[in-house]
Amino acid sequence: MSSAFQCRSCQSESGQLVLDLGEQPLANNLMREEDLARPEPRFPLRLLVCQSCWLMQLGELVPPVRLFADYPYFSSVSQTFREHVAAAAGRYLAEFRLGAGHRVIEIASNDGCFLEHFQVAGVPALGIEPAANVAAVARAKGIETVVEFFGQALANRLNAEGRQADLVLGNNVFAHAPEINDFVAGLGTVLKPGGRIILEFPYAVDFLRHTEFDTIYHEHVYYFALTPLVPLFRRHGLEILAVERLAIHGGSLRLFAGRPGEHRVNDSVSRMLETEREEGLGRPETYAAFAANARKLRSALVSLLGQLKAQGKRIAAYGASAKGSTLLNFCGLGRETLEFIADRSVHKQGKYAPGTRLPIVAVEELESRRPDYAVLLTWNFAAEILEQQEVYLAAGGRFVVPIPELRII
């Protein structure tokens, strides 16, 4: 590996290239009609792994302000996600006996769909969300929201104001923070004595096992397993207390952390570290196999869609997601193959997908225009979407599910 590599966590200069996805547009940089005449910026998208701590990470970064200043993703759009956070909030309220004398802080609080459960229960809640357009939705619900990126500087300010938290939440944000040591140090600073940190993020074992290469995009700087996180948290005076595997987002990890000695360490931590050793997370060949599987899946999908087009079939896509952008651009699929992308979010409809410039339309157009097939780009919500699209399926429409294995439903 080139000497230019330096692990953002442990600072090692020993790295291995996992997968090069080429020059890619920003996955959430949806385009308007007036943008189509202008060239679209593209950036290298390469995944590497540190061969000292085994943290997977992007080789090149895009400044976060370019990624999150105006963000098109709203958590509340997904019923599955709303149910997920409602269940989590109910559990935490009961398990940690949270009340009016406690405080919950959520990092990357999005439109407030998680924090509103604490607010309703009378627990003071503070959101931290760098995307002003999304934070405005949370504020309209009455949720106090700081429009800023989280790190040590903001944590110091909150600490100085006496606004530490008994519970610090971060759902699908940890992988987005380039300065990972600064982020974890901030977690410790903003945490009250006796408090807990709970983070959720896509899990690297599922990512590798299921060839989830479409999860790679510029916002996701890291692809976490537990193995590299134990020393990272220890470095900043924190201890991982327990871990839980979740099905959401194609396989996620829920991590509980706190200060050493304040809580019991669950044996789930040692069990998962052993599982990761058995899965080969410390072996270079594991990552080479993942890359080979990604290229094989790309060839199979392109071949299948080519055959369907040759048979005169009409094909669209469903879900104008960031992972969909990676998949389409990595596979070289655009208007020559697909007619449009249907999406439920009104914030995306009427715009164009990055790179491919496919028009994004309302989901009702899937029923009215009735393409023969729709590539399910948001395959991680397949069950929810298939239930919603009963009319399309009943009319003879079929979904092509690309990951974790190529299949037609």
PANU-922952 format. One record per residue: x, y, z of N, C-alpha, C, CB in turn. Coordinates in steps of 0.05 Angstrom, whole numbers, plus 5000, padded with zeros to 4 digits. Glycine has a CB too. Layout:
REM PANU-922952
XYZXYZXYZXYZ;...
END
This chain:
REM PANU-922952
501749765000500050005000501750255000498150005024;500850464987502350714985502850825013500850914968;505250955017505951075042504151305049508851165042;502551405029500751625034498451545053499551725007;497951295057495851205075496551265104495150905071;494751365119494951385148492251345160496251665156;492051145177489551085190488551315206489750835208;486051395203484951625217484451565246482351715204;484551315254484151245282486851205296482450995284;488350995287490850925302493351045291491150625303;493151185268495351325254497351135241496851495275;496750875239498550695225498650765196497550405229;500950715183501350765155501150505139503950905150;500250295151499950035137497049995129500949805155;496550005103493749985093493549805069492650255087;491149705063490649535040488249645025490049245049;488449674999486149754983484149524982487049824953;481649584989479449384989478049394962477549425012;476949634955475349654930475549934920472449574935;476149964894476150224881473650244864478750264863;471850434871469350464857469550694836467050524876;471950794831472350994810471551274819470750924786;471251454800470451724806467351724808471451924783;466351814830463451804835462452084843462751604857;459952144835458652394844457952364873456152464827;457352584887456452574914453652444914456352854927;453352234930450952064929448352204936451351824947;448452414951446052554958445852834945445852594988;447452874925447453124910445353114888450353184899;442853124896440753114876440753364859437953074890;440153334834440353564815437553664808441853474790;437453924803435054054793435254084763434554334806;433054144751432954174721435054364711430154274712;435454584725437354784716440254704720436955044731;440754484736443454394741444454204718443554244767;442554104702443253894683445253984662440753794670;445254244656447054344635449854384645445954614624;450254374672452954414684454354154689452654584709;456954154688458453914695458053844724461553944688;458053584729457553494757460153414770455553254757;460853514793463353444806463453144814463853614831;465653024810466052744817468652724834466252554793;468652524852470952494870471752204871470252604898;474252144876475151864879473551734902478151844884;472851474899471551324919472951064922468451284913;474751054942476350814947476050734976479350864939;475650474980475450365008478050225014473050175011;479250285037481650165046481250055074484050365046;483149875083482949775110485749805123482049475111;485749905148488249925163489149645171487950115188;491649575166492549305173493749285201494649215152;493449505216494249505244491849475263495749755252;489749645259487349625276484949505262486649905287;485149475235483149355218480549525216482449075228;480949785216478749975211478550025181479050235227;476149965169475750035141474950325139473549855129;476050465119475750745116476150835087477650895135;475051065080475451175053478351285050473451395047;479351265026481951365021482051675018483151244996;479951785006479852075002477252185014479952144972;477452425025475152545038474052785022475852645066;471452825024470153065014469353235039467552994997;469853495039469253655063466353615071469753955057;465853565097463053515107461053735099463053485136;461953985098460054195091458954165064461454475094;460354035046459353985019457253755019461553904999;457453585039455653355041453153405056457153125053;453253575077451053585095449653865098451953495122;450654065084449554325088446554335080451154535071;445854205058443054185050442553895043442454375025;441153755061441053465060438353365053441853345088;438153175034435553095024434252855040435753014995;435752745059434752515073433252595099437052315081;430752505101429052555124428352285137426552725117;429052245162428651995175425751905175429652005203;423952095179421152025182419851905158419652265190;421151915135419951805110419551505112421751875086;421351365127421151075129419550985153423950955130;417450835148415850725169417550525186413350585158;419150375172420950185187422750325206422650025167;423950545198425650695216424150825238427250905200;421850935233420151055254419450845275417551175242;418750605267418150395286420650315302416950155272;422850315288425450235301426150425324427650235280;426050685318426850885339424750905361427251155327;422150865354420050865375420550635395417250835362;421250405385421750175402424250225419422149915386;426350335407428850395422428350605444431050495402;426850815437426351025457424750905480424751255444;422750745475421150625496422850455514418950455485;424750305502426550135518428350305536428249965500;429550515524431450675540430050825562432950865522;427750925557426251075578425750895602423551175567;424950645596424350455618426950345631422650225608;428750265615431150125625432950315641432750005602;433150565633434950755646433350945665436550915626;430750895666428951055684429351355680429450975714;429151435656429551715649427051885655430251745619;427552125666425352295673426152585669424452255701;424652765681424953055677427753155687422753205691;428953005705431553085715433952995699431852985743;433352865677435552765659435552925633435152465654;437652875617437752995590438752795570439653245591;437452805546438252635524439352815502435952465513;441652755491442752895468442952695445445553025474;441952765422442252605398443952755378439552525386;446052615369447852725348446852645321450852635353;446652835303445452785277442452715281446952565260;441052895294438252845302436252865279437453035324;437152935256435552945232432953105237434852665222;430652995230428153145233426753105260426253065211;428252985279427252965306425552725312425753205313;425452535293423552315297424252125320423252155271;426752125329427651975352427152135377430651895350;428152385378427952545402425052615410429452795398;423252615391420452695398419252495418418752705374;420252245419419252055438420152125467420151765431;422552225469423452315496422052565504426552355495;421652745485420352995491417552945501420253175466;416052765488413352705497413352585525412052505477;415452435532415652315558416652505580417552075557;417052755572417852955591420852965597416452915616;422452835581425352835585426653055567426652555578;428053245579429353455563431153335541431053635581;430753435516432153315493433453545477430253155476;435853485468437353675451438353535427439653805467;437753645403438753525378441153685368436553525358;442953545355445253665342445053575313447953595355;444653755294444153685266445353905248441153655260;447353835232448754035215447154125191451353925206;445153975182443654055159441354235167442553805144;441554495160439554685169436754625160440454965160;436554525135433854475124432454255139434054405094;434054055148432853835164432353915192434753585163;434254065204433854165232431354335234436354325240;430654475213428254655214425754485219428054805188;425654245209423354075213423153985242423553815194;425453925254425553845282424754085300428353745290;425754315293425054555309422054615308426654795300;420854565285417954605282416354425300417154565253;417554205308416254015328416754105356417353735323;418354315360418954415387421454285399416654365405;423054145382425454015392427854215389426053755377;429054285411431354455409433654325393432354535438;434654465373436654335356438854535350435254245329;441354455354443754605348444554535320446054555369;444754735302445554685275448654715273444154885255;449954485277452854475279453854195276453754605305;456354155268457553895268458553835297459953885248;458253585304459053505331462053435332457453265341;463353515354466153455359466953565386467953565337;469453555391470453645417469753935423473453605418;469954115403469354395408466554445418469954565383;464554325404461754355412461354215439459854235391;462553985444462253845469463354015492463653575468;465554145488466654325509464754545515469354445500;463454665495461654885499459154785515460755005472;458054555507455754455521456454385550454654205507;458854285554459754215581460054465598462454065580;461154685586461454935600458755055608463055135583;456654995591453955105596452454925616452455135570;453754705625452354525643450254355629451054675665;450754295604448754145588449853875580448054305563;451053735599451853455593449453275593453953365615;449753035582447452865578447752605594447052805549;445552495603445452235616445452015594442952205634;444352085571444251905548445052055523441451775546;447151955509448052075484447451865462451052155485;445851945443445051775421446351855395441951775418;446951655378447951715351447151495333450951755351;445051525317444151325298445151395270441051305298;446851225260447851255233449251525228445651225213;450851605248452451845245455451795249451552055265;456051595266458851545273460651505249459051295291;459651365229461151305204461551555187459851095188;460051775193460152015177462152215188457352145176;463352165210465152365224468052315217464752355254;469152475198471952425189473952425212472752625169;473752625230475652645252474652475275475952945262;475252215272474052015290475052045319474551735280;477552115323478552155350477252395363481552185350;476852605348475552845358472652785366475653075337;471352625350468552545355468252385380467352385331;469952185384469752015408470552175433471451765405;472552345430473252515453470952695461475752685446;469452795441467152955446464952805461466053075421;464652545454462652385467463252375497462552095455;465752325504466452315532466052575547469352225535;466652795533466353065545463453135551467553275527;461653065534458853145537457252945554457553165509;458552725563457152525579457352585608458352245573;455052575622454952605651456252365665452052645661;457352395689458152165704455851965707459252245732;456451715702454351515703452651495678452651565727;453151655659451551655635452351445615451751925621;450751415594451251215573451251335545449150985575;452851225528452951285499451851045484455851365490;449951095465448950875449449150965420445950805457;450750815405451150875376450150635360454050935370;448950705337448150495318449450565291445050475315;450350355277451650395251451650125236454550505255;451850135210452049885194454449725203452249945164;454149465205456149285216457949165194454849065233;460549185198462449105177462248805171465249165186;461548635190461348355184459148295164460848195210;456848425168454648395149455348525123452048525160;456648755124457548895100459248715082459149145107;461248575095463048405080461648145071465448335096;460148025089458847765084456747795061457547655109;455348015061453148045042453848225017450748175055;456448285015457448434992455948704988457248274966;455648845010454049095010455749335000452949155038;456949304976458749514966457249774961460049424940;454649764957453150014952452950184977450349944943;453750085000453850245024456250435024453850065049;458050395005460450565004459650814989462750414989;459751045002459551304989460951515006456551384984;461251754995463051945007462252025036463152194990;459652005042458852075070459751865090455752105071;459951615081460751395099463751375099459351125090;465051505117467951505118468951235129469051735135;467351115147468250865161466150645158468750925190;467250395161465550155159466449985183465949995131;464849995205465749915231465249625238464550085251;467249505250466949265266467749335294468749025254;467349155313467949215341470949215345466649005359;472449055331475349015335476849285336476448845314;476549465317478049715318476849925337478149835291;474349875347473150075364473950055393470150055362;474649815402475449775430477849955437476049475435;480049945421482250115428481650415423484650045411;479950475404479250755399477850875423477450775374;475850735433474450845457476250855481471950665462;477850645485479750645508481550885507481350385508;482450955483484251185479483051435491484951215450;480451455491479151705500477651665527477151795479;478551475543477451445569474651325570477551705583;473951175550471251055549471550745546469651175526;469450605554469450315553466950225539469650205581;467250025521464949905508463749705527465749775480;461149745533459749585553458249345543457849765568;457149375519455549165507455149225478452749135521;454449015462453849055434451448875427456248985416;449848965408447548805399447448825368444948915411;446848595356446548595327443648655320447448325315;443248825299440648905290440348835261440149205295;437848785253437348725225437148965207434748565222;436549205218436049435202438449525186435149675221;437849635162439949745143441749515134441549965157;440749275130442349065120444248935140443949165097;443849005165445548905187447049125201447548695176;446249185225447449405240448449305268445549635244;450049475281450949425307449949645326454049395308;448949575349448349765370450449745391445349725381;451749955397454049955416453350125440456650055402;453850025464453450165489456150225501451650005509;456650475509459250545521458850735545461050675500;460850745561460850925585463650955595458850825607;463851065619466551095631467250835646466651335650;469850765645470650515659469850515688473650485656;468850285697468150245724465350345732470050385741;463950485715461350595722459050395716460850855708;459550205698457550015690458849735686456050105664;457249535687458349265682458749225652456349055693;460949095645461549025617460248755611464549015611;458448745591457048505584458848325568454548585567;458448065571460147875556459647875526459747595567;457548025517457148045488459548175474454648215482;461148325488463448455476465648245470464648675496;466248085489468347875483467347675463469147735509;464747605463463747415444463847525416460747345451;463247785412463347905386466247925375461948175385;468047995393470848005385471847735374472648105408;470947525388471647255379470347195352470847045400;467847265349466447225323467947365300463547325325;468847605305470247755285472847625277470748045294;474247505297476647365291476047125273478047265317;473846985279473046755263472146835235470746605277;471047075232470147175206472447265189468147395210;474847285201477147355185477647655182477047235158;476647815201476948105198479848195200475348245219;481548025211484348085212486047955191485448015239;484747865169486247735147485747885121485347445144;487947955106487648105081485847965060490348145069;485947695060484347555039481347585043485047255041;480447655067477547705071476647945054476947755101;478348145053477648395039477948355008479348625048;479848195000480148134972477747974962482747974967;476747794978474347644970471947814967473847414990;471648014985469448204984469448354957469548405007;471848454949472048604924471448424900474948714921;472348174900471747994878468747944876473247734881;467447914899464547864899462948114889463547794928;463948354896462648604887462848624856464048844900;465148564845465348574816463648354802468348544808;463448124815461847914804458847984804462247654820;457948104826455148194828454548414807454548294856;456448594804456048804784455648684756458549004783;457348494749457048364722454348224719459348164718;453448094741450947944739448548134736450547774764;448648354750446448544748446348674721446648764770;448648764711448748894684447848694663451548994678;448648444665447848244646444848184647449347984651;443748164670440848114673439248344661440148074702;439848584668438348814657438648844627439249074671;441048774617441548784588439748574574444448724582;439548344586437748134574434848224574438147874590;433948344596431248434597430648654577430548534626;432548834573432149044553432048924525434449254555;433748724520433748594494431148454488436048394492;429748374509427048254506424848454503426548074530;425548714503423548924500422249004526421548844481;423348924549422148984575422849274583423148794596;420949404597421449674607422349644636418849844605;424349804643425549784670425750054683428349644669;425050074708425450314724426950234750422650444732;427050414769428350354794426650464817431250474796;427050364841425550464864427550534886423550244874;427150784896428850874918431151044910429750644934;430851314910433051494903434951534927431951764892;436151314935437851314959440751354952437451044974;442351414973445151444969446451184960446551544995;445550964971446650704963445850644934445650484982;443450734926442650694898444450844879439750794895;445351084888447151244871449851094867447751514884;450950984889453350824886453050584868454350734914;450850444872450450204856450150264826447950054865;448550464819448050534791450650634778445850744789;452050804792454550924780456750714778455451164796;457050544798459050324797458450134774459150184824;455850084770455049894749454750024722452449754757;454950284720454650424695451850414683456550314675;449850414701447050404692445750684693445450204710;444550754671443251024670440851014652445251224660;440451234637437951264621437751074598437851554610;440050954590439850754569438550494578442650694558;438350464604437250214616434650274632439250074633;434650494647432550544666430950794657433550584694;428350794662426651024654426551244675423850924647;426351164700426151354722426651214748423251484722;426751374770426951264797424551364813429651344812;422951184824420651254840421551274869418351044838;420551484883421351524911419051654927423951694913;418751574952416551684968417051964978416051494992;419552044980420152304992419552534973423152314999;417852714982417152954966419553134963414853114978;421553104980423953274979425853184956425553255005;425352944945426952844923425552854897427852564929;422952834898421352824873421753084857418352784879;421853054831422253284813425253354809420853524824;426953204822429853244819431053014803431253274846;433653014800435052814783437252684800436152944757;437552424795439552264811442352344802439151964807;444252344821447052424814448352224795448652444840;449852334777451352164758449552064736452551924772;447551914742445751794721443852004710444251564733;443152204726441252414718438452294712442252574694;437852074724435151964721433152134736435051664731;430752184724428752334738427652184762426452414718;427152334784425952214808423052294809427552304834;421352094810418452144808417052034833417352024782;414552104836412851994858412451694854410252144860;412051554876411651264874409151184859411551144902;407251364858404751314843405251254814402751544846;407551374804408151334775409051044769410351524767;409850904790410550624786408050464778411750504811;405750544790403250414783402150514757401150464806;402250774752401050894728402650824703400751194731;405350824705406950784681407650484678409550944683;407450334699407750044699410049934683405249924689;412549994691414749854678414649564685417549984687;415849394669415749104674417349034699416748954650;419549174703421349124725422149384739423848954716;422749364765423849594779426149494796421649734797;428449614793430849534809430449654836433449634795;430449494857429949584884432649684896428749354902;433149944894435650054904435650064934436050334892;433350104946433150104975432349824985431050314985;434049634978433449354985433449305015435549174972;434649485031434749455060431949495072436749645072;430149615057427349645066425449485048426549945066;426449255038424849095019422149015029426448855011;421948915053419448825064417349045064419748705092;418149275074416349505075415449595047417649745090;417349605029416649705002414849504987419249754986;415449244989413849044976410949054986414948764980;410549105011407949135022406449385011408049145053;407949605009406849854998406149824969408850085002;407549664954407249644925405649404916409949644912;403749324932402049094925400549134899400049044948;399649374893398249424868400049384844397049714868;402449484846404449454824405049154819406949604830;405449014841406048724839403648564828406848614866;401248644838398848504829398348544799396348594845;399248774789398848834760401048704743398949144756;402748544755404848404740407548514742404048394711;407948734756410548854760412348674776410349134772;414948694771416948524785419148704796418048304767;420248634819422448774830425048614827422048834860;427148754818429848634817431248724842431348714791;431948534859433348594884436248524880432148434908;438048724880440848674873442648564895442048924863;441948624920443648554943441948454966445348804952;442748264981445448134982445947924960445848005009;443847834947444147664924442147744902443847364931;442947724878441247814856438847624853442847834829;436447744854433947574852431747754841433247454879;429647624831427347754820424947674837426847694790;423347874846420947814862418447894846420947964889;
END
